[in-house]
Amino acid sequence: MTKSYPQGAGRGSKADKSATTSLHPQGAGRGSKADKSATTTLRAAIVGAGIAGAHCAGQLAAAGWEVDVFDKARGAGGRLSTRRLGQGWATLGSPFISAQRDPFRSVLRDWARKGWLEPVRGDVLQGRATVSWAQAQMQNHYRPTIEPSQLVRQLLGDARLHTGARVAAIQPRAIVLEDGHVFNDFDCVICSVPTPQAIPLLAELPRLRERLSDVRYRPIWSFLMRWEGGPAANVIKFDDELLNLAVRQTSGGSDLWAVHSTHEFAEAYLEASTEEACTRAASALLGLLGLPWPVDVEAAHLWRYALPENPVGSFWLSDRESRVALIGDGIAGAGVERAWESGLRLAQALVQSSEELAA
Ligand SMILES: Cc1cc2nc3c(=O)[nH]c(=O)nc-3n(C[C@H](O)[C@H](O)[C@H](O)COP(=O)(O)OP(=O)(O)OC[C@H]3O[C@@H](n4cnc5c(N)ncnc54)[C@H](O)[C@@H]3O)c2cc1C
């Protein structure tokens, strides 16, 4: 298993050393129940370092829990991850972070004061070149001005992040990695991955699994494209069946844009090659912007699980007996705010139940 620890999020190098030794592969647990109640440091494993998992992890760590977060990717972020470029970075995931209410609204204002986000104001156009452009409004929407993955990483606080760690199964109080390693003796295991990806991990937990059967996700194809000319805007909302949105990137050059397809486009091109999807999207874009010259497509990503439809509708789901809980947008509802809040609400509930969990 590859492990890496984020700079500036989590522990310094000294503590990292203790991090690598404090995991308990199967058979190397913490000893008897009596030992445990004497020390009572509760331990959680979290699968997924998107904003839901990272926030839950950081909150539990701040309450004194020992928290290990496992993500299959090379870093934290999930659908708020960063794409590194030759010069700078770009985001092919969620272009915006928005808040409808507190506490997330205050958090976003604080992040904006720190220079991590900027509000989306003006320069938003809606329409298509062949019909007309209109000025559009986006209330309470922010764009990251630092890498969005950094926003997620700082939420981890003192939790330990294990990257390149794909979880293959969740069991009562335990997780099994794809490479066969078993980590057990957790007081709680939290799964924060999109529900279609959670279902195969929950084979031994049929009661939880059943609760997820109605949740569906819709896909989005996202592209990084460069073009010159076109309307003077930072955000373009297309009136179109194929393309939904183009967002000028804050890094990587002012002619670099993230272009997001509609769900219908992504469903039609779900099994297409990247080249085919890029060609179709680039040609649609030329028409929408009225550009006479070709656009460059620098990267593309298919998000099979971009946004949930009919989420479970509670902040979290849990099975007390097995000590397994589920969070994320498939449980709490579409969008960054709901995912962040699901992590917070579960962490608060677990901290409140600490005595019961330690018993
Ligand atoms: C193109 C696009 C545009 C969007 N636009 C918006 C928007 O404008 N506004 C908005 O609010 N939201 C938007 N969203 C949705 C938003 O990004 C998500 O709701 C939110 O980021 C979900 O966070 P999460 O923590 O629940 O899940 P994720 O961010 O998906 O995190 C799950 C993590 O689990 C990891 N993982 C999965 N399986 C395993 C495994 N087996 N083992 C280990 N790790 C695993 C993944 O690598 C990932 O890091 C958009 C999403 C996309 C893709």
The ligand as a MOL file (V3000), in Angstrom:
LIG
                    3D

  0  0  0     0  0            999 V3000
M  V30 BEGIN CTAB
M  V30 COUNTS 53 58 0 0 0
M  V30 BEGIN ATOM
M  V30 1 C -18.4830 17.8940 -13.1610 0
M  V30 2 C -19.1230 18.1430 -11.8200 0
M  V30 3 C -19.7260 19.3480 -11.5570 0
M  V30 4 C -20.2980 19.5870 -10.3050 0
M  V30 5 N -20.8500 20.8180 -10.0550 0
M  V30 6 C -21.2480 21.1170 -8.7940 0
M  V30 7 C -21.6570 22.4420 -8.4480 0
M  V30 8 O -21.6300 23.3580 -9.2830 0
M  V30 9 N -22.0610 22.6840 -7.1640 0
M  V30 10 C -22.0370 21.6860 -6.2040 0
M  V30 11 O -22.3720 21.9580 -5.0370 0
M  V30 12 N -21.6550 20.4180 -6.4980 0
M  V30 13 C -21.2580 20.1210 -7.7670 0
M  V30 14 N -20.8370 18.8430 -8.0620 0
M  V30 15 C -21.0090 17.7790 -7.0450 0
M  V30 16 C -19.9570 17.8270 -5.9310 0
M  V30 17 O -18.6630 17.8250 -6.4800 0
M  V30 18 C -20.1660 16.6050 -5.0380 0
M  V30 19 O -21.5060 16.6150 -4.5510 0
M  V30 20 C -19.2560 16.5420 -3.8070 0
M  V30 21 O -17.9290 16.9140 -4.1330 0
M  V30 22 C -19.3330 15.1190 -3.2680 0
M  V30 23 O -18.4070 14.9280 -2.2220 0
M  V30 24 P -18.3080 13.4920 -1.5210 0
M  V30 25 O -17.2750 13.6250 -0.4630 0
M  V30 26 O -19.6690 13.0370 -1.1450 0
M  V30 27 O -17.8290 12.4590 -2.6620 0
M  V30 28 P -16.4990 12.4240 -3.5510 0
M  V30 29 O -15.9350 13.7710 -3.7400 0
M  V30 30 O -16.8510 11.6380 -4.7750 0
M  V30 31 O -15.4700 11.5880 -2.6450 0
M  V30 32 C -15.4510 10.1850 -2.6360 0
M  V30 33 C -14.0000 9.7130 -2.5240 0
M  V30 34 O -14.0150 8.2910 -2.3680 0
M  V30 35 C -12.9240 7.7470 -3.0630 0
M  V30 36 N -13.2330 6.3240 -3.3170 0
M  V30 37 C -14.2270 5.8100 -4.1030 0
M  V30 38 N -14.2140 4.4650 -4.0410 0
M  V30 39 C -13.1950 4.1110 -3.1880 0
M  V30 40 C -12.6810 2.8780 -2.7080 0
M  V30 41 N -13.2060 1.7040 -3.0780 0
M  V30 42 N -11.6160 2.8940 -1.8570 0
M  V30 43 C -11.0580 4.0830 -1.4580 0
M  V30 44 N -11.5130 5.2750 -1.8870 0
M  V30 45 C -12.5670 5.3060 -2.7260 0
M  V30 46 C -12.7840 8.6090 -4.3110 0
M  V30 47 O -11.4660 8.5460 -4.8420 0
M  V30 48 C -13.1400 10.0000 -3.7580 0
M  V30 49 O -11.9720 10.7040 -3.3600 0
M  V30 50 C -20.2740 18.5720 -9.3030 0
M  V30 51 C -19.6590 17.3350 -9.5800 0
M  V30 52 C -19.0820 17.1250 -10.8180 0
M  V30 53 C -18.3940 15.8010 -11.0770 0
M  V30 END ATOM
M  V30 BEGIN BOND
M  V30 1 1 1 2
M  V30 2 1 2 3
M  V30 3 2 2 52
M  V30 4 2 3 4
M  V30 5 1 4 5
M  V30 6 1 4 50
M  V30 7 2 5 6
M  V30 8 1 6 7
M  V30 9 1 6 13
M  V30 10 2 7 8
M  V30 11 1 7 9
M  V30 12 1 9 10
M  V30 13 2 10 11
M  V30 14 1 10 12
M  V30 15 2 12 13
M  V30 16 1 13 14
M  V30 17 1 14 15
M  V30 18 1 14 50
M  V30 19 1 15 16
M  V30 20 1 16 17
M  V30 21 1 16 18
M  V30 22 1 18 19
M  V30 23 1 18 20
M  V30 24 1 20 21
M  V30 25 1 20 22
M  V30 26 1 22 23
M  V30 27 1 23 24
M  V30 28 2 24 25
M  V30 29 1 24 26
M  V30 30 1 24 27
M  V30 31 1 27 28
M  V30 32 2 28 29
M  V30 33 1 28 30
M  V30 34 1 28 31
M  V30 35 1 31 32
M  V30 36 1 32 33
M  V30 37 1 33 34
M  V30 38 1 33 48
M  V30 39 1 34 35
M  V30 40 1 35 36
M  V30 41 1 35 46
M  V30 42 1 36 37
M  V30 43 1 36 45
M  V30 44 2 37 38
M  V30 45 1 38 39
M  V30 46 1 39 40
M  V30 47 2 39 45
M  V30 48 1 40 41
M  V30 49 2 40 42
M  V30 50 1 42 43
M  V30 51 2 43 44
M  V30 52 1 44 45
M  V30 53 1 46 47
M  V30 54 1 46 48
M  V30 55 1 48 49
M  V30 56 2 50 51
M  V30 57 1 51 52
M  V30 58 1 52 53
M  V30 END BOND
M  V30 END CTAB
M  END
